[in-house]
């Protein structure tokens, strides 16, 4: 059995020798087909789904969750059922959020299975019959005709104007002519295997025969399904950082708890039950149980906002943040950077060069010369009519959407015509006869009669090398060298070139013949056609490059076309191109280097795309992948974040991706990256806010144990602070707008820590400061003769007030009382709600009974506010000093750069 890469090299004669009398239409015998079916299995894809219960159970695989479960167990053992229920609810809610996200992400493999044809027409024992596609075996001879879906990978052995649309698999925008001749070259890219037909592609024209060379997992689509199934998804950078932070915090808290417990036993101040409850209370107070919930809420709100206002559907919560850390976006070309709608952009008639505005099938735009709209001269009008009439494609308009039924190149001429003539306007000609396009002669012609003059004309368009000799027959002065030069220039720009001509015909002519055409035609001109880049993408790429995000184009298209599009888009100052076959010859280390060096990867296979993404990730680059075809699925799933097109994307691509652009607009990526960075900033701010306030609660208990005093706070009061006040206040970070210049900074360093050294320093002093001012105020109130319930109530409010004031410090990298103070109005609303909840906790009788609180005087409230203000003042002094040092450092760097520039300028002048 040959490998897939060798089938295109096999001769038709060799394949025919396997059938009776060398006749493909004899096919396999029914007995032989059954034997092979039993031996190799059915032509269908299989795969297993992850059970729902496994999805749910793995949501608990988190260090913080482990500790909370253990704390809940201990509180149950000690009889504190209400505390255990609250802790348990936190655990379950987090698990349900994670499960919901994973369970709603469908299995891409199921979509791929559905792409295999259900029926196939084959020859068995000399008879042409229809069978279930599952029963196809290697060696079957399959009959194909327009409208069929190819049921397996086939080696074409007979083709009658056979054309197959393969864009979803190869990235080629136009359908591909199929031939029967073997290919002699080695390592031919998938898109260039023109004597092969691949499972899941569609026949658009003609008919033919193909011998099955691969079924099920051995087909190209099958290989993609296996790659999708085999891709191991990576944790997002944020999840890695939070996991590391969670483990670090957990180890420190547990270590401190063990030490305190041992010290408490030796001191013999507390009974075992009281000591145990105190240590558990400290653990619960110190562990940031709100961390997973807060992170999920901020991500969920970001996801919701992107869906409503940014046309972006995010399937996985962490994916929205991952965008903010992306270093490289690897993207498909066709349908992503380009419209996947062939468009006429240049017209050459006589000595005139016209440019055509407007992209895609929507007939909006005009024909210009030197930037100005042109008058519709007779020759130009005839060119438009010839391209429109010599056509068998339909341009369809449904609900503001323009689409084609037929060949994209032909559709380009229909759109061009309707840019000048109204879509609802009837043609001036009546069709009499048509010669359809055929790969043997590479042109199409139509005989028409003008409705008013009754004059008969023959319109023709096709390959320039076929029409130029025809033009020379009618015009001895036809300058073929000039037109060949124009064709070369357009080809070097990555454009497909189509020549157009016409011929006056006698009144008695009723049919077209090749002889008539070769006797000579009147040449009109040529059109340069390209799948144009999306205009909005160009501006988006400028923003991305400014933000330090590289964009790399990975496509199955021709390298010249891909490079041209890359230059038009402005992917880089200098475009470096490598092809799939060239990539295949590289070692793993060379591939890593090539992945970083090149901006355009042409003639790639789905396997190449997966390897390129893997090579970028191996170089520690956070990589996003965008695409719309089946061939993009493995790479979409492998990338740190996969992004599919929502309108033209295949179901397989959408299912493999983490995020879907609902409007197919790649420019949305720059907006999404900004949103991802904002969400990351706000998650980091919420963590920097949560940890010191949580640690402060733990320190209060720890200091109390060390000072051998009675507990100032009840476990229920700590749980109130953590699960009500902390999470409520942290909602403010959900609505925090992006900081100025967020898209002028480079992506954050891969593998970097979530917190800097200064963050850790600030977390430490704020924790200690909150704990100390709370204990001092508590002891002072007790000393003044206040009831313990009042003192502990004031301590709860001191901690909450400290959180409220500290919020203003964390919200912005600027000073709190700057222009950023009022940028988040909802923060003040949330603070108001929090204060209201604290008043209810303090004064409502049923809350006093449940949480051991008591009413406070105005003096006691003033003390609580003053303690919170102290925390803000100290943190702001620290920020002021830090900002001054940063400004001085930037000034010194700028002065050194200016000095170097002056030195260079002086040296140049000398």
VENZISUL-V413280 format. One record per backbone hydrogen bond with DSSP energy under -1.0 kcal/mol. NH is the residue of the N-H (numbers start at 1). CO is the residue of the C=O. If there is no record, write none. Layout:
nh=NH co=CO
nh=NH co=CO
This chain:
nh=6 co=3
nh=7 co=4
nh=9 co=6
nh=10 co=7
nh=15 co=11
nh=16 co=12
nh=17 co=13
nh=18 co=15
nh=19 co=16
nh=22 co=19
nh=23 co=20
nh=26 co=23
nh=27 co=24
nh=33 co=29
nh=34 co=30
nh=35 co=31
nh=36 co=32
nh=37 co=33
nh=38 co=34
nh=39 co=35
nh=40 co=36
nh=41 co=37
nh=43 co=134
nh=44 co=42
nh=55 co=51
nh=56 co=52
nh=57 co=53
nh=58 co=54
nh=59 co=56
nh=60 co=57
nh=61 co=58
nh=62 co=60
nh=66 co=62
nh=67 co=63
nh=68 co=64
nh=69 co=65
nh=70 co=66
nh=71 co=67
nh=72 co=68
nh=73 co=69
nh=74 co=70
nh=75 co=71
nh=76 co=72
nh=77 co=73
nh=78 co=74
nh=79 co=76
nh=80 co=75
nh=81 co=79
nh=84 co=80
nh=85 co=81
nh=86 co=82
nh=87 co=83
nh=88 co=84
nh=89 co=85
nh=90 co=86
nh=91 co=87
nh=92 co=88
nh=93 co=89
nh=94 co=90
nh=95 co=91
nh=96 co=92
nh=97 co=93
nh=98 co=94
nh=99 co=95
nh=100 co=96
nh=101 co=97
nh=102 co=98
nh=103 co=99
nh=104 co=100
nh=105 co=102
nh=110 co=107
nh=112 co=108
nh=113 co=109
nh=114 co=110
nh=115 co=112
nh=116 co=113
nh=120 co=131
nh=122 co=129
nh=123 co=141
nh=124 co=127
nh=125 co=28
nh=126 co=26
nh=127 co=124
nh=129 co=122
nh=131 co=120
nh=133 co=118
nh=135 co=132
nh=136 co=133
nh=139 co=212
nh=140 co=137
nh=142 co=210
nh=143 co=121
nh=144 co=208
nh=146 co=206
nh=147 co=203
nh=148 co=145
nh=150 co=201
nh=153 co=214
nh=154 co=197
nh=155 co=211
nh=156 co=195
nh=157 co=209
nh=158 co=209
nh=160 co=207
nh=163 co=205
nh=164 co=176
nh=165 co=202
nh=169 co=166
nh=170 co=166
nh=171 co=167
nh=176 co=164
nh=178 co=162
nh=179 co=194
nh=183 co=8
nh=192 co=189
nh=193 co=190
nh=194 co=192
nh=196 co=193
nh=197 co=154
nh=200 co=150
nh=201 co=198
nh=202 co=165
nh=203 co=148
nh=204 co=163
nh=205 co=163
nh=207 co=160
nh=208 co=144
nh=209 co=158
nh=210 co=142
nh=211 co=155
nh=212 co=140
nh=213 co=153
nh=214 co=153
nh=218 co=215
nh=219 co=216
nh=223 co=219
nh=224 co=220
nh=225 co=221
nh=226 co=222
nh=227 co=223
nh=228 co=224
nh=229 co=225
nh=230 co=226
nh=231 co=227
nh=240 co=236
nh=241 co=237
nh=242 co=238
nh=243 co=239
nh=244 co=240
nh=245 co=241
nh=246 co=242
nh=247 co=243
nh=248 co=244
nh=249 co=245
nh=250 co=246
nh=251 co=247
nh=252 co=248
nh=253 co=249
nh=254 co=250
nh=255 co=251
nh=256 co=252
nh=257 co=253
nh=258 co=254
nh=259 co=255
nh=260 co=256
nh=261 co=257
nh=262 co=258
nh=263 co=259
nh=264 co=260
nh=265 co=261
nh=266 co=262
nh=267 co=263
nh=268 co=264
nh=275 co=271
nh=276 co=272
nh=277 co=273
nh=278 co=274
nh=279 co=275
nh=280 co=276
nh=281 co=277
nh=282 co=278
nh=283 co=279
nh=284 co=280
nh=285 co=281
nh=286 co=282
nh=287 co=283
nh=289 co=287
nh=291 co=288
nh=294 co=290
nh=295 co=291
nh=296 co=292
nh=297 co=293
nh=298 co=294
nh=299 co=295
nh=300 co=296
nh=301 co=297
nh=302 co=298
nh=303 co=299
nh=304 co=300
nh=305 co=301
nh=306 co=302
nh=307 co=303
nh=308 co=304
nh=309 co=305
nh=310 co=306
nh=312 co=306
nh=313 co=660
nh=315 co=658
nh=319 co=316
nh=320 co=317
nh=322 co=318
nh=323 co=319
nh=324 co=321
nh=325 co=322
nh=326 co=323
nh=327 co=622
nh=328 co=622
nh=329 co=550
nh=330 co=624
nh=331 co=552
nh=332 co=626
nh=336 co=333
nh=337 co=333
nh=338 co=333
nh=339 co=532
nh=343 co=530
nh=345 co=528
nh=346 co=528
nh=347 co=354
nh=348 co=526
nh=349 co=352
nh=352 co=349
nh=354 co=347
nh=355 co=368
nh=356 co=345
nh=357 co=366
nh=364 co=362
nh=368 co=355
nh=369 co=372
nh=372 co=369
nh=374 co=367
nh=377 co=375
nh=381 co=377
nh=382 co=378
nh=383 co=379
nh=384 co=380
nh=385 co=381
nh=386 co=382
nh=387 co=383
nh=388 co=384
nh=389 co=385
nh=390 co=386
nh=391 co=389
nh=394 co=405
nh=396 co=403
nh=398 co=401
nh=401 co=398
nh=403 co=396
nh=405 co=394
nh=411 co=407
nh=412 co=408
nh=414 co=410
nh=415 co=411
nh=416 co=412
nh=417 co=413
nh=418 co=414
nh=420 co=417
nh=421 co=417
nh=425 co=422
nh=430 co=449
nh=432 co=447
nh=433 co=447
nh=435 co=445
nh=442 co=438
nh=444 co=461
nh=445 co=435
nh=446 co=459
nh=447 co=433
nh=448 co=457
nh=449 co=430
nh=450 co=455
nh=451 co=428
nh=454 co=450
nh=457 co=448
nh=458 co=503
nh=459 co=446
nh=460 co=501
nh=461 co=444
nh=462 co=499
nh=463 co=442
nh=466 co=463
nh=467 co=463
nh=468 co=464
nh=471 co=467
nh=472 co=468
nh=473 co=469
nh=475 co=471
nh=478 co=475
nh=480 co=478
nh=483 co=479
nh=484 co=480
nh=485 co=481
nh=486 co=482
nh=487 co=483
nh=488 co=484
nh=489 co=485
nh=490 co=486
nh=491 co=487
nh=492 co=488
nh=494 co=491
nh=495 co=490
nh=496 co=529
nh=498 co=527
nh=499 co=462
nh=500 co=525
nh=501 co=460
nh=502 co=522
nh=503 co=458
nh=505 co=456
nh=509 co=506
nh=517 co=513
nh=518 co=514
nh=520 co=517
nh=521 co=470
nh=522 co=502
nh=524 co=500
nh=525 co=500
nh=526 co=348
nh=527 co=498
nh=528 co=346
nh=529 co=496
nh=530 co=343
nh=532 co=530
nh=534 co=337
nh=537 co=534
nh=540 co=536
nh=541 co=537
nh=542 co=538
nh=543 co=539
nh=544 co=540
nh=545 co=541
nh=546 co=542
nh=547 co=543
nh=548 co=545
nh=549 co=544
nh=550 co=327
nh=552 co=329
nh=553 co=599
nh=554 co=331
nh=555 co=601
nh=562 co=558
nh=563 co=559
nh=564 co=560
nh=565 co=561
nh=566 co=562
nh=567 co=563
nh=568 co=564
nh=569 co=565
nh=570 co=566
nh=571 co=566
nh=578 co=600
nh=580 co=602
nh=583 co=579
nh=584 co=580
nh=586 co=583
nh=591 co=587
nh=592 co=588
nh=593 co=589
nh=594 co=590
nh=595 co=591
nh=596 co=592
nh=597 co=593
nh=598 co=594
nh=599 co=576
nh=600 co=576
nh=601 co=553
nh=602 co=578
nh=603 co=557
nh=604 co=555
nh=609 co=605
nh=610 co=606
nh=611 co=607
nh=612 co=608
nh=613 co=609
nh=614 co=610
nh=615 co=611
nh=616 co=612
nh=617 co=613
nh=618 co=614
nh=620 co=617
nh=621 co=616
nh=624 co=328
nh=625 co=641
nh=626 co=330
nh=627 co=643
nh=631 co=168
nh=632 co=629
nh=633 co=630
nh=636 co=632
nh=637 co=633
nh=638 co=634
nh=639 co=635
nh=640 co=623
nh=641 co=623
nh=643 co=625
nh=644 co=659
nh=645 co=627
nh=646 co=661
nh=650 co=628
nh=654 co=650
nh=655 co=651
nh=656 co=652
nh=657 co=653
nh=658 co=642
nh=659 co=642
nh=660 co=313
nh=661 co=644
nh=662 co=311
nh=664 co=661
nh=668 co=665
nh=669 co=666
nh=672 co=668
nh=673 co=669
nh=674 co=670
nh=675 co=671
nh=676 co=672
nh=677 co=673
nh=678 co=674
nh=679 co=675
nh=680 co=676
nh=681 co=677
nh=682 co=678
nh=683 co=679
nh=684 co=680
nh=685 co=681
nh=686 co=682
nh=687 co=683
nh=688 co=684
nh=689 co=685
nh=690 co=686
nh=691 co=687
nh=693 co=689
nh=694 co=690
nh=695 co=691
nh=696 co=692
nh=697 co=693
nh=698 co=694
nh=699 co=695
nh=700 co=696
nh=701 co=697
nh=702 co=698
nh=703 co=699
nh=704 co=700
nh=705 co=701
nh=706 co=702
nh=707 co=703
nh=708 co=705
nh=709 co=704
nh=718 co=714
nh=719 co=715
nh=720 co=716
nh=721 co=717
nh=722 co=718
nh=723 co=719
nh=724 co=720
nh=725 co=720
nh=726 co=721
nh=728 co=724
nh=729 co=725
nh=730 co=726
nh=732 co=729
nh=733 co=730
nh=734 co=731
nh=742 co=739
nh=744 co=741
nh=752 co=749
nh=760 co=756
nh=761 co=757
nh=762 co=758
nh=763 co=759
nh=764 co=760
nh=765 co=761
nh=766 co=762
nh=767 co=763
nh=768 co=764
nh=769 co=765
nh=770 co=766
nh=771 co=767
nh=772 co=768
nh=773 co=769
nh=774 co=770
nh=775 co=771
nh=776 co=772
nh=777 co=773
nh=778 co=774
nh=779 co=775
nh=780 co=776
nh=781 co=777
nh=782 co=778
nh=783 co=779
nh=784 co=780
nh=785 co=782
nh=786 co=781
nh=791 co=787
nh=792 co=788
nh=793 co=789
nh=794 co=790
nh=795 co=791
nh=796 co=792
nh=797 co=793
nh=798 co=794
nh=799 co=795
nh=800 co=796
nh=801 co=797
nh=802 co=798
nh=803 co=799
nh=804 co=800
nh=805 co=801
nh=806 co=802
nh=807 co=803
nh=810 co=806
nh=811 co=807
nh=818 co=816
nh=821 co=818
nh=823 co=820
nh=827 co=824
nh=829 co=825
nh=830 co=826
nh=831 co=827
nh=832 co=828
nh=833 co=829
nh=834 co=830
nh=835 co=831
nh=836 co=832
nh=837 co=833
nh=838 co=834
nh=839 co=835
nh=840 co=836
nh=841 co=837
nh=842 co=838
nh=843 co=839
nh=844 co=840
nh=848 co=844
nh=849 co=845
nh=850 co=846
nh=851 co=847
nh=861 co=857
nh=862 co=858
nh=863 co=859
nh=864 co=860
nh=865 co=861
nh=866 co=862
nh=867 co=863
nh=868 co=864
nh=869 co=865
nh=870 co=866
nh=871 co=867
nh=872 co=868
nh=873 co=869
nh=874 co=870
nh=875 co=871
nh=876 co=872
nh=877 co=873
nh=878 co=874
nh=879 co=875
nh=880 co=876
nh=881 co=877
nh=882 co=878
nh=883 co=879
nh=884 co=880
nh=885 co=881
nh=886 co=882
nh=887 co=883
nh=888 co=884
nh=889 co=885
nh=890 co=886
nh=891 co=887
nh=892 co=888
nh=893 co=889
nh=894 co=890
nh=895 co=891
nh=896 co=892
nh=897 co=893
nh=898 co=894
nh=899 co=895
nh=900 co=896
nh=901 co=897
nh=902 co=898
nh=903 co=899
nh=904 co=900
nh=905 co=901
nh=906 co=902
nh=907 co=903
nh=908 co=904
nh=909 co=905
nh=910 co=906
